[in-house]
Amino acid sequence: MTDKIRPEVVTFAYALLLDIRDTTVRPSDWVHTDGSPMTDHERELFGSCTVAELKAVQRLSQADQAFTREELRDLDRVQALSDPYFALLPEGAVMGQAMALMPKEERDQLEEVLERLAFIGRGF
């Protein structure tokens, strides 16, 4: 028999583990990164996680890490494409100025990467 996985518990547990300041202390002493203590409800909900839900949290964390690695590769590509053109511009230049100097092929590559980054909602 497989355990039922409660998405709300997995989501909560994952978010909580990202937000806890120090997981080396006992869960009863956990505090959020803003310094606020965990509530009794939060401790109860986290304490109700099943093995299947904790494994789902682990898979979610692995997927998030893979996503972050891809995002970092994209940011490295942005830098590799734009740095030579920023080097030609005065300090304080902006991306639009660097892109204006690029050949169309490089600009198209850069726009593709920036669109991917914008899609993930990171402010481009």
Wavefront OBJ file of the C-alpha trace (Angstrom):
o trace
v 0.000 0.000 0.000
v 1.360 3.420 -0.895
v 1.019 6.417 1.348
v -1.195 9.215 0.158
v 0.828 12.332 -0.521
v -0.823 15.559 0.584
v 0.415 18.300 -1.765
v -0.282 21.001 0.796
v 1.920 19.235 3.351
v 4.744 18.731 0.834
v 4.555 22.376 -0.230
v 4.469 23.555 3.378
v 7.341 21.293 4.469
v 9.511 22.365 1.545
v 8.830 26.058 2.117
v 9.400 25.640 5.838
v 12.746 23.942 5.363
v 13.831 26.814 3.116
v 12.708 29.326 5.722
v 14.068 27.771 8.904
v 17.156 29.572 10.128
v 18.910 26.616 11.770
v 17.778 23.041 11.245
v 20.521 21.689 13.517
v 18.442 22.549 16.571
v 15.395 20.613 17.758
v 12.222 21.327 15.749
v 10.596 22.723 18.886
v 13.280 25.446 18.816
v 13.087 26.232 15.079
v 12.590 29.848 14.118
v 11.906 31.403 10.743
v 14.560 33.492 9.016
v 12.688 36.604 10.163
v 13.215 35.468 13.770
v 9.600 34.488 14.449
v 9.131 31.139 16.163
v 7.349 28.250 14.474
v 3.736 28.083 15.501
v 2.213 25.014 17.131
v 0.214 24.493 13.932
v 3.383 24.557 11.818
v 5.093 22.050 14.102
v 2.032 19.785 14.034
v 1.745 19.976 10.263
v 5.437 19.278 9.754
v 5.268 16.506 12.327
v 2.453 14.875 10.377
v 4.644 14.317 7.280
v 4.744 10.745 6.098
v 7.802 9.049 4.644
v 6.250 9.392 1.177
v 5.737 13.117 1.747
v 9.306 13.598 2.953
v 10.529 11.784 -0.155
v 8.355 14.125 -2.231
v 9.990 17.089 -0.451
v 13.374 15.628 -1.367
v 12.348 15.253 -5.034
v 11.044 18.820 -5.022
v 14.338 20.042 -3.585
v 16.319 18.114 -6.207
v 14.181 19.579 -8.999
v 14.630 23.069 -7.579
v 18.398 22.591 -7.439
v 18.454 21.394 -11.057
v 16.392 24.421 -12.042
v 18.804 26.711 -10.205
v 21.787 25.134 -11.971
v 20.079 25.783 -15.328
v 19.332 29.353 -14.308
v 22.980 29.891 -13.362
v 24.103 28.512 -16.731
v 21.752 30.990 -18.418
v 23.134 33.855 -16.352
v 26.684 32.777 -17.236
v 25.655 32.826 -20.902
v 24.211 36.338 -20.530
v 27.491 37.496 -19.054
v 29.579 35.744 -21.708
v 27.556 37.351 -24.500
v 27.330 40.835 -23.023
v 30.697 41.364 -21.297
v 32.660 42.131 -24.480
v 30.200 44.881 -25.360
v 29.976 46.323 -21.862
v 33.789 46.588 -22.019
v 33.358 49.007 -24.941
v 30.938 51.225 -23.035
v 31.426 53.716 -20.208
v 30.804 52.655 -16.632
v 27.107 52.710 -15.817
v 26.053 51.465 -19.247
v 22.930 49.321 -19.388
v 22.036 46.108 -21.182
v 20.187 47.889 -23.970
v 23.352 49.797 -24.877
v 25.425 46.620 -24.937
v 22.817 44.844 -27.053
v 22.819 47.710 -29.556
v 26.491 46.964 -30.255
v 25.984 43.230 -30.779
v 25.730 41.545 -34.149
v 22.216 40.242 -34.802
v 23.143 36.593 -34.208
v 24.567 37.289 -30.738
v 21.703 39.633 -29.889
v 19.220 36.923 -30.894
v 21.030 34.403 -28.685
v 21.009 36.831 -25.785
v 17.324 37.636 -26.249
v 16.500 33.933 -26.233
v 18.300 33.466 -22.911
v 16.751 36.626 -21.434
v 13.288 35.466 -22.491
v 13.883 32.152 -20.731
v 15.012 33.998 -17.603
v 12.027 36.355 -17.790
v 9.722 33.368 -18.121
v 10.862 32.100 -14.748
v 10.015 35.458 -13.249
v 13.420 36.636 -12.151
v 12.983 40.242 -13.149
v 14.396 40.590 -16.645
l 1 2 3 4 5 6 7 8 9 10 11 12 13 14 15 16 17 18 19 20 21 22 23 24 25 26 27 28 29 30 31 32 33 34 35 36 37 38 39 40 41 42 43 44 45 46 47 48 49 50 51 52 53 54 55 56 57 58 59 60 61 62 63 64 65 66 67 68 69 70 71 72 73 74 75 76 77 78 79 80 81 82 83 84 85 86 87 88 89 90 91 92 93 94 95 96 97 98 99 100 101 102 103 104 105 106 107 108 109 110 111 112 113 114 115 116 117 118 119 120 121 122 123 124
